[in-house]
Amino acid sequence: GAVVSQHPSWVICKSGTSVKIECRSLDFQATTMFWYRQFPKQSLMLMATSNEGSKATYEQGVEKDKFLINHASLTLSTLTVTSAHPEDSSFYICSARREGTTEAFFGQGTRLTVV
Amino acid sequence: DAKTTQPPSMDCAEGRAANLPCNHSTISGNEYVYWYRQIHSQGPQYIIHGLKNNETNEMASLIITEDRKSSTLILPHATLRDTAVYYCIVRNKAAGNKLTFGGGTRVLVKP
């Protein structure tokens, strides 16, 4: 199966700082990557869809200036949480769609805690 | 994408088959049924998918009713490591590929 890796697996940051999360497709090229957020005991909520070389498409209610997404190559997308606040503490998960297919594979997730 | 309905939780005994139901009464003809599971604090893992025929792989079997309004995921011999939240999702393969997750079923496999 295809491997998607997120880094870091967990991060603690202070309020007001920015945090960058990386999502890499290790053994395939991904033209499309998706970013999800999951609060405790809740389901995954799609935040945005990023396509390599173009601007991300954000879901309704997700602030694009707060959650900056960059998909500069076919194997890497980054999510930057800017000016993080405690309410941004969550489990962030990416998935990547293998080029030429319709299937998406998930990373292991990044647990962000803002203190 | 069509909405799905799953029981919020279920228990099953280790070594026995686990049958997980999913209702998708508004599914349209070009929508597939996908199953994923999420073990605690991990990303979702793909299990299986199908359109109208029953499917089987090394992890599970998927039984889809003839009218396609419901399906059942079968874990043939549940182990403790199968404890997870199982998500049933219906989606159009060609439509953007994004997956919309519902509440899922929290499955607890007991010794």
Interface residues (C-beta under 8 A of the other chain):
Chain A: G1 V4 Q6 T32 F34 Y36 S43 L44 M45 L46 T49 F91 I93 S95 R97 T102 E103 A104 F105 F106 G107 Q108 G109 R111
Chain B: Y36 Q38 S41 Q42 G43 P44 Q45 Y46 Y87 K93 A94 G96 N97 K98 L99 T100 F101 G102 G103 G104
